[in-house]
């Protein structure tokens, strides 16, 4: 067991060195990093300004609703920080896998001494770590509808799984970058599930839990409300996302051997 762990760490070190060189020269990766910073600054400074502007203009609140824009911060943060934060990582590593498919690197990996399962584990772990760091950065930088630091770190665990989930979704269903860009539009639209779910009352809101990343957002909202059961929903969200990751990884492995 110890030998397998050491072998995996050596493999991870070699692959990480290669990834750092490749992704550092990749325009998409650089763009994604810049976009994360832009999103964080936009949410942090533009939302409070817009909230004040809409209040002064009599748009929110108005005669039909007493809510300000700030009352909807939890929905916006859940969509653009908790959910989209993981997608940034998914896009970066998903397109990296597409490149490896097109370059037939995956085929070469199958006949190399490197176990394919360890290679996939590396991809999942790295995508999760990058997604985790991204979500934590967004939540702490935006700092609107904030949680305690400990809760942020725990919520980010569930949100980080969106990274490898998206990575494998691209790898399984896209044969090339053209298809991957088309899928990226579809994946981005999935964020509307989070926003729409916010406005649906319970118990019907739980139907949105069929989309597992929604459960992470739901746990975030429950934690904001002080509901002590938020961690149960969070754990269910983690379990279902791990199940989907395992399913997609198996499909990717099956397709690679064809």
N, C-alpha and C positions, 0 to 999 in steps of 0.2 A: 504493500500500500504506500509506504513512504517512498519507494523507488518510483512508483507511478506519479506521485505528486511532484517529485523532483524533475522527472522527465517532462511533465506538463509545464512546469515553471520554466525549464530551459526552452521548450518549444514556444511558450508565450513570449519569452524574452526575444527570441529570434524573429518571430512574426511581428512583434511590436516595433522592432527596429526597422523592419521592412515597411510596415504601415506608416510609420512616422515620416519616412522618406517619400513614399508614394502620395500620401494624403497631404503632406506639406506642399506638394507641387500641384495638387488638384484644385481647380478653380471652384468646384462645387463645395468642397470642404471649407475652403477659406471663406466663401460666400456665406455658408451656414454659420460659421463662427461670428462673422460680422453681423449677420441677421439676428442672432441671439442677443447680442449686445444692444442692437437697435430696438428690438422688441422690449427688452428690459427697461431701457431708458424711456421709450415711448409710454409704456404702461405706468411707469413711476411718475412721470411729470405731466403727460398729456391727459390722463384720466382725471386727476384732481382739477386741472384747469377746465376740462370739458364739463365736469360736474358743476363747477361754479358758474360756468357760462350758461348751461341749460337752466340752472336755477334762476339766474338773473333774467333770462329771456322768458321765463314762465313756461318752459317746455316740460321740464321735470323738476319739481312736481307740477301738476296742472289740475284742472277741474275734475278729471276722471281718475287720477291717481295721486296719492300722497307720497309716492316713492321718489327719491332722488336717484340719480345715476349711481351714486355711491352704494345704494342698497343692492345694486346688481354686481358689485365688485366680485363677490364670491364666484358667480357664474363666469365672469370674464377671466378671472385669475385661473379658475379650474381649466378653462378651455385653452388659454394662451400660454400658461406657465406649466401647470401640472400635466396636461395632455400633450400640447404641442412641444413642450420641452423635451419629452421623450422622442417625439417624431424627428427632431433635428438629428439626433444620433442615428435613428433608424434610416434616414435618408443617406447619411454619409456612408455608413457601413453597408447598406443595401446596395447602393450604386457601386461600392467597391466589390461586392460579390458578383454583381452583374459584369463588371470588367473581367473578373477572374473566369466567369463562365464563357465570355466572348473570347478571351485569350486562351481558353482550354487549360487554364491553370488547375481548375478543379479536376479535370481528367488526369492530369499529371500527378496530382495529389493522391489519387486512388492507387497508383502503382508505386508510390514512394514509401519509405519506412515509417512515415508519420501516420499514426492511426487517424482515420477520418473523424472518428468520434471526438478525439482530442482537439482536432482543428475546429470542429463545430462548437465545442465547449469554449474554446478561446474566443470565437466570434461572438457568442452569446454573452460571455463575461465582459468583454471589452465594450460592447455596445451598451450593456447595462451600466457599467461604470461611468462612461461618458454621459449617458442619459441622466444618471443620478447626479453627477456634478452640475449638469446643465439645469436641472429642475431646482436644485438647492440654490444655485446662483440666481435664477429667476425669482424664486420666492423671496429670498432675502434682499435682493436688489429692489424689486418692486415694492415690497413691504406694505401692500394694501390688503385689507382683510387678512391680517397676519395671524399666524399661530405661534406658539412658543417654539423655541429652537428645537427642543427634543421632538415635538410633534412634526415639525418641518422635516427633520431627518428621517422620521419613520414614514411619513406620507411619501417622501421621495423614493423610498424603497419600492413601493408599488408602482409609482409613476415611471421608475427607471425600466421596468419590464416592457413598457411600450417600445423602447428602443430596439431590443432584439426581436420583438414581435413584428415590428415594421420591417426590420432588416430581412427576416426570413420570408415575410410576405412578398417583398420585392423579389427575393431570390427564387421563390417557388413559382410565382405567377408572371414574371417578366423574363423574356428570352434575350432582350437587348435593351439598350438605354432608351430607345424610342418608346417601347412598351412601358418601361419603368417610369418615364415622365408622365405617361397617361395614367398609370396607377397612382402616382404621387398626387395628382389632382383629386382622385377618388378618396385617397387616404386623408388628404387635407379637409375634405368636406365632412369626414367623419366627426370632426370637431363640433359640428352642429348638433350632434347627438347630445353632447354635454350641455350646450346652451339651451336646447329645447327641453331637455330633461329637468333643468332648473325650474322651469315654469309649470311643470306637470305636478299636480298634487299627489301625495301618497294615498292609496297604495299603488296607483298606476305608475308612479315614478319608478318603482322597482322593475318594471318591464324593461327599462333601458339598461338594466344590469345584464341583459343578454349580450350587450357589448361590454366585455369585461373591463376595459379602461374606465368606463363610467363609474364602476364601483369605487375606484380610487378617488374620483372627484366627489362621489357621495360621502365617502369617509372624511374627506377634507371638510365638506359642509357640516357634517355632524360634529366634527371636532370644533369647528368655529362656534357651533351652537352649544357646546359644552355637553353634548350627548356622550355618556361614558361608554356606549356600545360601538363607537366609531371603529375601534380596532377590530371588532368582529367582521364588520363589512370589509374593512381593509384586508384582513386575512383571507376572506373569500375571494376578493379581487386578485390578490397575489396568487392564490391557488389556481384559479381559473386561467390566469394569464400564463402561468408556468405550464399548465396542461396544453394550452394552445401552442406555446413555444416548442414543447416536446413533439406535438403532432406535426407542426410545420418543419421542424428539423428532420423528422423521419421521412417526410415527403421529399424534402430536398435531397436527402441521402439516396432515396430510391431513384429519384430522377437523375442523380449524378452517375449512377451505375448503369443507366440505360445507354 
